Amino acid sequence: MIQTGILAFDVKSGDIIWINETFCRMLDIPSIKNITFLEKRRQDLFQLVTGQLNPSGSNIQLNVNNQKQNMLFSCTDFEAEQGAFRLVVLQNIDDTHNQIESEAWKKLLSVMTHEIMNSIAPIASLTETLQSHIRSNMVDKTPIDMTDMDAGLETIHRRSEGLMKFAQTYRSLSKITHIDSSYVKLNDIFEGLEQLLHAEFGNKGIDLSFQIDPIDLDVEVDTYLIEQVLINLILNAADAVQKNDNPSIKCMASRSLEGVVTIKVSDNGKGIPPEVLENIFIPFFTTKKNGSGIGLSLSKQIMLLHKGKILVNSVLEKGTTVSLVFPNNA
């Protein structure tokens, strides 16, 4: 009843000592008594099972009813008192492959939706805030603060560009050999993130703060990709602190004496259990009900493109710190 075809025969005489129904059904052959039956009717199969045709790997293709079927093939010889025998095993992998492909597409769609929403949600929140200010000023007939308006629109524009860059990068991440990096002031990145997330986090009662030492600290990065990583880390931290009485998230950047720049995202949340911590960079691994399990693995790939690394330190019931470490390129 198993879905694996099994054939065993006497190597010297060719007599079949065992053949199951699955083997016959998979190859569309009758139940046979001797292996020589295949010699004229299925030359490819005969050569395969008798060892005249040695496949380069375990994956093979066989024609069944004028259609190519992908199968896993293995065989072994053994001796018993009665003589020498060969055991052949076949398994059709087309159905399994189709199922895996379907699941992969579902996961890919889930991943893209998750990452896109990470950017769209704060953009929508910021847009709503700006719209509220405009309507309020129209009613009161007071001048609009164009500085705030310009800063908000610039943030929306930059994050929209970043979202497009992310989509393009994700599509070809495995093929990327270089990144569009340049020296950028981390203060500019932090100000953009603060402008983007301030309204949403304020409504949730989360204290989000940014600290840079020195204030003019710069680093050579692809701005859009690193922004995407930081947004992902900050939103992960927001999930971790949502049940705290005084939720707090800190983004800090500094340069060591050796010239290594480190950006840290720390929270005072629930922490990550050790058994989860060792799996967090595995693609599609997640403990969140609506999570994609790709955020941290994608962040790790982006850091590798920067020749940097991502480190996670977590203590249960105290919080988590994720560090982005950039090499000294001076």
Beta strands, then each sheet from edge to edge (+ up, - down):
strand 1: 5-10
strand 2: 16-19
strand 3: 59-64
strand 4: 67-80
strand 5: 83-92
strand 6: 182-185
strand 7: 207-213
strand 8: 218-221
strand 9: 248-255
strand 10: 261-267
strand 11: 309-315
strand 12: 319-326
sheet 1: 2+ 1- 5+ 4- 3+
sheet 2: 6+ 8-
sheet 3: 7+ 9+ 10- 12+ 11-
end
